[in-house]
Amino acid sequence: MTLRNAAWIRRRDHAVLVRWFANNASPSMGIGDDFSKFCQYGYVPREIDGVCKSSSKGSFCHTNRAGNIARWLKKEGDKVSPGEVLCEVETDKATVEMECMEEGYLAKIIHGDGAKEIKVGEVIAITVEDEEDAVKFKNYKASTSDSAAASTGPSVAPPPKEEVVEKPASSPEPKVSKPSVTPDTGNRVFASPLARKYAEDHNIPLSNIKGTGPDGRIVKADIDDYLASRGKEVSTAASKVEAVPAAGLDYADIPHSQIRKVTASRLLLSKQTIPHYYLTVDTCVDKLTDMRVQLNSLQEASGGKKLSLNDLVIKAAALALRKVPQCNSSWTNDYIRQYHNVNINVAVQTDNGLFVPVIRDADKKGLSKISEDVMLLAQKARENSLKPEDYEGGTFTVSNLGGPFGIKQFCAIINPPQAGILAVGSAEKRIIPASEPGQFKSASYMSVTLSCDHRVIDGAIGAEWLKAFKGYIENPETMLL
């Protein structure tokens, strides 16, 4: 998401309505409404031009529909300059700085610290060019036109070409969208290319969606609304059977954070729409730990950081994906998309929630570079400063609860639209038969479980991937070839 600052310029006075809009959108400003407010507050322009200037500094994930104001770094009356940070906006994945686009003075903060669920396109503040004009907006209040601008969002320019999808005779799922009137187009469904791709990525038939775009065309926002409505339906059903706390029971209600809401929605969608199955294998990690000790000695001698066991697991998983590319894929309604890049998401638990930053091209990176990337991204996750490019574009996920928490074995939920996730347990000593008859020896074994999307990965393919992964773990020198 890009922050956009709409400046209404006249010859004598200047005022700026600060909104935020989605990427690649032409802002719909509601000129008449905004001007009438200026008149109401004694701020009457003589000649006015609408100018829109954008900044790419604040980058938001394309799935964001709303955000929270974490805090304002400027207060009303402060002088502001281009590039200065006005406030911090908390999105579903990170806290992003919103920069000033015009030199002037912050006349009015409409949504203060801690404001929740500020919709995309909603006015959050007003700046003026001349300091004496700030008093004119002292009692300014956002009206329904601002809410309308936020709810409808920015108007998106129509795509150069319409894509037509044949509409099935019937659909098992209810149609959910904003109220609109869709013209009769026979058995065809019109959708923008972006909406079509987005629906495919989330395995949603376009026939289930009612479009709210021009002439009833389905746009990406309609898909977002449909996904949100399905989550609300399940939540509503659950709330109907929610137990009433017993009398005298002491408890606290903790508000959902943005990341918690998104995590809940995506994982619920995954379990409802992806047919999971699970494969578990035990791998001997004695050679792996020995090689790690040797590599860390070299790292220490060269001034580098020590490698973790998880760094080696990520590398082994990436190489196994290169060897069995069917597991590096996603399901769509018309085809299976097989990725040429091996980008591994790594689950990181923080006080703010669960994050999954991505290690790009992990199959091509050395262990030292993988370790460096993991430490950097984990630190950014703990600081809640991840950018969209830090977590988007993953093709497979690794979740390790063994090393940090000592969990022996578990099954992880697939991170859509991916088709697989590896759950890594802890290593433990076991007594096993030795090569000599009647003799025994100890060895360290680690249990790993692969969760697969059965639409994409057949059982034999999943087993083949685990065999390749186990081969790299038990013969780690092959990862260096």
Helices and strands as residue ranges (DSSP letters): E 2-9, E 14-21, H 31-40, E 49-55, E 66-72, E 79-80, E 85-90, E 95-99, E 104-109, E 118-119, E 125-128, G 131-137, H 144-152, E 163-166, E 188-191, H 193-201, G 206-208, G 214-216, H 220-240, H 258-273, E 276-284, H 286-301, H 309-323, G 325-327, E 329-331, E 336-338, E 344-346, E 348-350, E 353-355, E 358-359, H 367-382, H 388-391, E 396-400, H 402-405, E 420-433, E 440-453, H 459-474, G 476-480
